[in-house]
Amino acid sequence: MGAGPLNQAERNDLLEVLDDRVGTRSTVITSQLPVEHWHAYLNDPTLADAILDRVLHSAHKLTLAGESLRKPEKAKP
């Protein structure tokens, strides 16, 4: 999430999918965008509140750190 802007239809679809899954199924969301920026990213205060309520209410958050695995390896001597 956060790779590009969402339009209104996509925000509505996201809320609908999450609403259908909340309390019944697991949902995995990956993002390089920090959670504290998700509200602004969603760009619709009412939908952002609803989406984040469903996502963060019972979330298990894993924050990863470290170097990118996509960086080219340094030449070995």
C-alpha positions in Angstrom: 0.0 0.0 0.0 1.3 3.5 -0.7 3.0 2.8 -4.0 0.7 5.2 -5.9 -2.3 7.3 -5.2 -5.8 5.8 -4.9 -8.8 7.2 -6.6 -12.2 7.4 -5.0 -13.4 4.1 -6.5 -10.2 2.3 -5.3 -10.7 3.7 -1.8 -14.3 2.5 -1.7 -13.2 -0.9 -3.0 -10.5 -1.2 -0.3 -13.1 -0.4 2.4 -15.5 -2.9 1.0 -12.9 -5.7 0.9 -11.8 -5.0 4.4 -15.3 -4.7 5.7 -16.1 -8.2 4.2 -13.0 -9.7 5.9 -12.9 -8.0 9.3 -13.4 -10.6 12.0 -13.6 -13.5 9.6 -10.4 -13.7 7.6 -6.8 -12.5 7.8 -5.5 -9.7 5.5 -1.9 -9.0 4.9 -0.9 -5.5 3.9 2.7 -4.6 3.0 3.9 -1.0 2.6 7.0 1.1 2.8 4.8 4.0 3.8 4.8 4.3 7.6 1.4 3.7 9.2 1.3 7.3 10.6 1.2 8.5 7.0 -1.7 6.2 5.8 -4.5 8.6 6.8 -3.0 11.4 4.6 -2.3 8.9 1.8 -5.9 7.8 1.7 -6.9 11.4 1.1 -10.5 11.1 2.3 -10.9 11.6 6.1 -14.1 9.7 6.4 -13.0 6.6 4.4 -9.5 6.8 6.0 -11.0 6.6 9.5 -13.1 3.6 8.5 -10.3 1.8 6.7 -7.8 2.4 9.4 -10.2 1.3 12.1 -10.7 -2.0 10.3 -7.0 -2.5 9.6 -5.3 -1.3 12.8 -7.9 -2.5 15.4 -6.5 -6.0 15.6 -3.4 -5.7 13.6 -0.1 -7.5 14.2 2.5 -5.0 13.0 5.9 -6.1 11.9 8.5 -3.4 11.2 11.5 -4.6 9.2 14.8 -2.8 9.1 18.1 -3.3 7.3 19.7 -2.9 4.0 17.8 -3.6 0.8 18.2 -7.1 -0.6 18.0 -5.6 -4.1 21.3 -3.7 -3.8 24.0 -5.2 -5.9 26.6 -7.2 -4.1 30.0 -5.6 -3.7 32.8 -7.2 -5.7 34.7 -9.6 -3.5 38.5 -9.3 -3.5 
